[in-house]
Amino acid sequence: MSGFLGRFEYQLDAKGRVALPAPFRREAGDGRFVLLQWEPTHLSLYPESTWNEVQARLVDFRRGDRAGQQFVRKILSNAIEVTPDKQGRILIPAWLQAGAALEGAVLLVGQLNQVEIWNPDRFAAATEGDDADLGDISQRLFL
């Protein structure tokens, strides 16, 4: 089976590091990631192979389009390459922690080709709602 699945709650340590779950490290292979914030609510962690695909789309998107260039510039200024240490931890810089309101508990959520890093309270607020509205979508995906 492949892909990042599930959710795991860990604590940021005093240096701003968080452990990646073993299944996520195995899925990533060589362990190099790009960490960035492109949505205001959370961070996204892309394994190198997936990031290469995203990077190609970003290059195409910015060609000949001033608004696209500005958007890509802003997104990439919020990106950093990270590699887990021997204990499987990655360092989340203070400016990215602040941008995603990460402090103390951190929720790592698998999203098939990437990992999202959330403040648990923000994740709960973003995912609460009436699951009945999702019935038609569920039918299309799982049947």
C-alpha positions in Angstrom: 0.0 0.0 0.0 1.3 3.5 -0.7 0.4 7.0 0.2 0.3 9.0 3.4 -2.7 7.8 5.5 -4.0 8.6 8.9 -3.4 11.2 11.6 -0.9 11.4 14.4 -0.6 13.8 17.2 2.8 14.8 18.5 4.4 17.6 20.5 6.7 20.3 19.1 9.8 20.2 21.2 11.5 23.3 22.6 13.6 23.7 19.4 10.6 23.5 17.1 11.1 19.9 16.0 8.3 17.3 15.5 8.7 13.6 14.9 7.3 12.2 11.7 5.4 9.0 12.2 7.3 5.9 11.0 4.7 5.1 8.3 5.3 8.6 6.8 9.0 8.2 6.9 8.8 4.8 5.2 6.5 6.2 2.5 8.9 9.1 1.8 11.8 6.8 1.0 15.0 8.9 1.1 13.4 11.3 3.6 13.8 14.6 2.0 10.8 16.9 2.0 9.7 20.5 1.2 7.7 22.2 3.9 5.6 25.2 3.0 2.5 27.2 3.8 0.3 27.8 0.8 -2.9 27.8 2.8 -3.4 30.0 5.8 -4.7 27.2 8.1 -1.8 24.7 8.0 1.5 23.6 6.6 2.1 21.1 3.8 5.0 18.6 3.7 5.8 17.2 0.3 8.2 14.3 -0.3 10.8 15.1 -2.8 9.2 13.0 -5.6 5.8 14.8 -5.2 7.5 18.2 -4.8 9.2 17.7 -8.2 5.8 17.4 -9.8 4.5 20.5 -7.9 7.6 22.4 -8.9 7.1 21.7 -12.6 3.5 23.0 -12.3 4.7 26.2 -10.5 7.3 26.8 -13.3 4.6 26.5 -16.0 2.1 28.6 -14.0 4.4 31.6 -13.7 5.5 31.7 -17.3 4.3 35.0 -18.9 1.9 35.9 -16.2 2.8 38.6 -13.7 0.1 37.6 -11.2 1.3 34.0 -11.5 4.9 35.1 -10.9 3.9 37.1 -7.8 1.8 34.2 -6.5 4.7 31.7 -7.0 7.2 34.2 -5.4 5.0 34.5 -2.3 4.5 30.7 -2.0 8.1 29.8 -2.4 9.2 32.4 0.1 7.2 30.3 2.6 9.0 27.1 1.6 12.0 25.2 3.1 13.7 21.9 2.5 13.7 19.6 5.5 15.3 16.2 6.2 14.4 14.1 9.2 17.2 13.7 11.8 18.2 10.3 13.1 15.2 10.3 15.5 12.9 11.0 12.6 12.2 14.7 13.6 11.9 17.7 11.3 12.6 21.2 12.3 9.7 23.6 11.7 11.1 27.2 11.6 9.6 29.7 14.0 8.1 31.8 11.1 6.2 28.7 9.8 5.1 27.7 13.3 3.6 31.2 13.7 2.0 31.2 10.3 0.1 28.0 11.1 -0.5 28.7 14.8 1.6 25.6 15.8 2.4 25.5 19.5 2.6 22.4 21.7 0.4 19.7 20.2 0.7 19.2 16.4 -1.5 17.1 14.2 0.1 15.3 11.2 -2.5 14.3 8.7 -1.8 12.0 5.7 -3.2 13.3 2.4 -2.1 10.5 0.0 0.7 12.4 -1.7 1.6 14.9 1.0 1.3 15.4 4.8 -0.5 18.4 6.3 0.6 19.8 9.7 -2.1 21.4 11.7 -2.8 23.0 15.0 -5.3 20.4 16.4 -7.9 23.0 17.2 -7.8 24.5 13.7 -8.1 21.0 12.2 -11.2 20.3 14.3 -12.8 23.6 13.3 -12.0 23.0 9.6 -13.4 19.5 9.5 -16.5 19.9 11.7 -19.8 20.1 10.0 -22.7 18.0 8.7 -21.3 14.8 7.3 -24.7 14.3 5.6 -23.6 16.9 3.0 -20.7 14.5 2.0 -23.0 11.6 1.2 -23.0 12.1 -2.6 -19.3 12.6 -2.7 -18.7 9.5 -0.7 -20.9 7.5 -3.0 -18.9 8.6 -6.0 -15.5 7.9 -4.4 -16.1 4.6 -2.7 -18.7 2.7 -4.6 
